[in-house]
Amino acid sequence: VQLQASGGGLVQAGGSLTLSCTASGVSLENYVMSWFRQAPGKEREGVSCISSSGDRSYYSDSVKGRFTVSRDNAKNTVFLQMHSLEPEDTAVYYCATDYLVSEDGSYIYIGDDGATKGRWGRGTLVTVSS
């Protein structure tokens, strides 16, 4: 079972990128899906999460109004549209299963696989130049 985030790259401030999270070996449709990021020298931060059906989504205050999370369960893919990017958004972005993300960027695991604490994807680097 593997998740893979993709779509990162270099973009100028004010620009946009869309990240994708795909999975092999598992259907994502029953999972809350979450996005995280980790900037160099900083702790991992929760960015957004979306319910299994896609009808509810949550964002950290740092990205609210600029980022939009969505999913296509038929394609087993979750998306993160990022607009009005800022240099402070530079980070490696990861997707994972079954984490609730709060407005302050904290997060909590809500799954039931014990010590494994969800499935994590390989990250994708987003670099925003000023």
NUZA-277873 format. One record per residue (C-alpha): residue number from 1; residue in one letter; x, y, z. Coordinates in nm, 3 decimals. Example, Ala and Ser with C-alpha at 12.3 -4.5 7.8 and 13.67 -1.06 7.14 Angstrom:
BEGIN
nr->1&rest->A&u->1.230&v->-0.450&w->0.780
nr->2&rest->S&u->1.367&v->-0.106&w->0.714
END
This chain:
BEGIN
nr->1&rest->V&u->0.000&v->0.000&w->0.000
nr->2&rest->Q&u->0.149&v->0.328&w->-0.104
nr->3&rest->L&u->0.037&v->0.687&w->-0.134
nr->4&rest->Q&u->0.211&v->0.926&w->-0.365
nr->5&rest->A&u->0.182&v->1.302&w->-0.371
nr->6&rest->S&u->0.271&v->1.474&w->-0.696
nr->7&rest->G&u->0.238&v->1.805&w->-0.873
nr->8&rest->G&u->0.491&v->2.008&w->-0.683
nr->9&rest->G&u->0.737&v->2.241&w->-0.846
nr->10&rest->L&u->0.877&v->2.590&w->-0.858
nr->11&rest->V&u->0.631&v->2.876&w->-0.884
nr->12&rest->Q&u->0.648&v->3.249&w->-0.836
nr->13&rest->A&u->0.468&v->3.418&w->-0.552
nr->14&rest->G&u->0.107&v->3.471&w->-0.644
nr->15&rest->G&u->0.102&v->3.166&w->-0.864
nr->16&rest->S&u->-0.092&v->2.841&w->-0.842
nr->17&rest->L&u->-0.027&v->2.471&w->-0.828
nr->18&rest->T&u->-0.246&v->2.166&w->-0.792
nr->19&rest->L&u->-0.118&v->1.867&w->-0.600
nr->20&rest->S&u->-0.252&v->1.516&w->-0.640
nr->21&rest->C&u->-0.245&v->1.222&w->-0.404
nr->22&rest->T&u->-0.293&v->0.879&w->-0.552
nr->23&rest->A&u->-0.285&v->0.536&w->-0.399
nr->24&rest->S&u->-0.188&v->0.190&w->-0.506
nr->25&rest->G&u->-0.310&v->-0.118&w->-0.329
nr->26&rest->V&u->-0.587&v->0.052&w->-0.136
nr->27&rest->S&u->-0.909&v->0.234&w->-0.205
nr->28&rest->L&u->-0.915&v->0.577&w->-0.048
nr->29&rest->E&u->-1.290&v->0.620&w->-0.062
nr->30&rest->N&u->-1.351&v->0.522&w->0.300
nr->31&rest->Y&u->-1.079&v->0.741&w->0.444
nr->32&rest->V&u->-1.065&v->1.096&w->0.560
nr->33&rest->M&u->-0.778&v->1.230&w->0.354
nr->34&rest->S&u->-0.539&v->1.489&w->0.483
nr->35&rest->W&u->-0.264&v->1.714&w->0.354
nr->36&rest->F&u->0.042&v->1.816&w->0.550
nr->37&rest->R&u->0.352&v->2.015&w->0.482
nr->38&rest->Q&u->0.694&v->2.044&w->0.633
nr->39&rest->A&u->0.921&v->2.335&w->0.564
nr->40&rest->P&u->1.298&v->2.311&w->0.613
nr->41&rest->G&u->1.383&v->2.331&w->0.981
nr->42&rest->K&u->1.019&v->2.337&w->1.087
nr->43&rest->E&u->0.777&v->2.085&w->1.228
nr->44&rest->R&u->0.516&v->1.917&w->1.016
nr->45&rest->E&u->0.197&v->2.121&w->0.986
nr->46&rest->G&u->-0.154&v->2.012&w->0.902
nr->47&rest->V&u->-0.291&v->2.193&w->0.597
nr->48&rest->S&u->-0.628&v->2.047&w->0.514
nr->49&rest->C&u->-0.851&v->1.743&w->0.536
nr->50&rest->I&u->-1.158&v->1.621&w->0.354
nr->51&rest->S&u->-1.426&v->1.373&w->0.454
nr->52&rest->S&u->-1.455&v->1.039&w->0.279
nr->53&rest->S&u->-1.752&v->1.155&w->0.074
nr->54&rest->G&u->-1.598&v->1.493&w->0.003
nr->55&rest->D&u->-1.884&v->1.691&w->0.154
nr->56&rest->R&u->-1.678&v->1.843&w->0.435
nr->57&rest->S&u->-1.337&v->2.000&w->0.432
nr->58&rest->Y&u->-1.122&v->2.183&w->0.681
nr->59&rest->Y&u->-0.824&v->2.411&w->0.650
nr->60&rest->S&u->-0.556&v->2.559&w->0.866
nr->61&rest->D&u->-0.578&v->2.933&w->0.905
nr->62&rest->S&u->-0.253&v->2.974&w->0.714
nr->63&rest->V&u->-0.408&v->2.846&w->0.390
nr->64&rest->K&u->-0.778&v->2.912&w->0.434
nr->65&rest->G&u->-0.920&v->3.101&w->0.140
nr->66&rest->R&u->-0.622&v->3.016&w->-0.080
nr->67&rest->F&u->-0.619&v->2.636&w->-0.088
nr->68&rest->T&u->-0.902&v->2.400&w->-0.184
nr->69&rest->V&u->-0.907&v->2.028&w->-0.114
nr->70&rest->S&u->-1.118&v->1.793&w->-0.323
nr->71&rest->R&u->-1.135&v->1.428&w->-0.414
nr->72&rest->D&u->-1.242&v->1.200&w->-0.692
nr->73&rest->N&u->-1.309&v->0.861&w->-0.537
nr->74&rest->A&u->-1.372&v->0.705&w->-0.876
nr->75&rest->K&u->-1.013&v->0.793&w->-0.965
nr->76&rest->N&u->-0.882&v->0.716&w->-0.617
nr->77&rest->T&u->-0.727&v->1.060&w->-0.607
nr->78&rest->V&u->-0.727&v->1.358&w->-0.373
nr->79&rest->F&u->-0.635&v->1.706&w->-0.487
nr->80&rest->L&u->-0.503&v->2.021&w->-0.326
nr->81&rest->Q&u->-0.548&v->2.334&w->-0.534
nr->82&rest->M&u->-0.319&v->2.607&w->-0.416
nr->83&rest->H&u->-0.365&v->2.968&w->-0.522
nr->84&rest->S&u->-0.202&v->3.297&w->-0.426
nr->85&rest->L&u->0.105&v->3.107&w->-0.319
nr->86&rest->E&u->0.349&v->3.278&w->-0.087
nr->87&rest->P&u->0.715&v->3.205&w->-0.014
nr->88&rest->E&u->0.599&v->3.084&w->0.328
nr->89&rest->D&u->0.416&v->2.799&w->0.151
nr->90&rest->T&u->0.748&v->2.648&w->0.046
nr->91&rest->A&u->0.761&v->2.298&w->0.190
nr->92&rest->V&u->0.738&v->1.931&w->0.114
nr->93&rest->Y&u->0.371&v->1.841&w->0.096
nr->94&rest->Y&u->0.240&v->1.501&w->0.204
nr->95&rest->C&u->-0.094&v->1.326&w->0.196
nr->96&rest->A&u->-0.211&v->1.082&w->0.458
nr->97&rest->T&u->-0.518&v->0.896&w->0.570
nr->98&rest->D&u->-0.741&v->0.960&w->0.869
nr->99&rest->Y&u->-0.614&v->1.280&w->1.028
nr->100&rest->L&u->-0.829&v->1.572&w->1.129
nr->101&rest->V&u->-0.657&v->1.906&w->1.077
nr->102&rest->S&u->-0.739&v->2.200&w->1.298
nr->103&rest->E&u->-0.733&v->2.568&w->1.221
nr->104&rest->D&u->-0.402&v->2.614&w->1.398
nr->105&rest->G&u->-0.236&v->2.344&w->1.190
nr->106&rest->S&u->-0.242&v->2.082&w->1.462
nr->107&rest->Y&u->-0.380&v->1.741&w->1.378
nr->108&rest->I&u->-0.508&v->1.426&w->1.537
nr->109&rest->Y&u->-0.528&v->1.072&w->1.411
nr->110&rest->I&u->-0.883&v->0.937&w->1.396
nr->111&rest->G&u->-0.821&v->0.599&w->1.237
nr->112&rest->D&u->-0.826&v->0.257&w->1.396
nr->113&rest->D&u->-0.508&v->0.087&w->1.282
nr->114&rest->G&u->-0.332&v->0.127&w->1.612
nr->115&rest->A&u->0.036&v->0.208&w->1.610
nr->116&rest->T&u->0.054&v->0.242&w->1.234
nr->117&rest->K&u->-0.140&v->0.569&w->1.255
nr->118&rest->G&u->-0.250&v->0.594&w->0.898
nr->119&rest->R&u->-0.090&v->0.566&w->0.559
nr->120&rest->W&u->0.148&v->0.835&w->0.445
nr->121&rest->G&u->0.253&v->0.924&w->0.097
nr->122&rest->R&u->0.586&v->1.025&w->-0.036
nr->123&rest->G&u->0.596&v->1.400&w->-0.047
nr->124&rest->T&u->0.625&v->1.648&w->-0.326
nr->125&rest->L&u->0.829&v->1.966&w->-0.301
nr->126&rest->V&u->0.666&v->2.302&w->-0.354
nr->127&rest->T&u->0.897&v->2.599&w->-0.386
nr->128&rest->V&u->0.756&v->2.950&w->-0.405
nr->129&rest->S&u->0.996&v->3.220&w->-0.511
nr->130&rest->S&u->0.952&v->3.583&w->-0.415
END
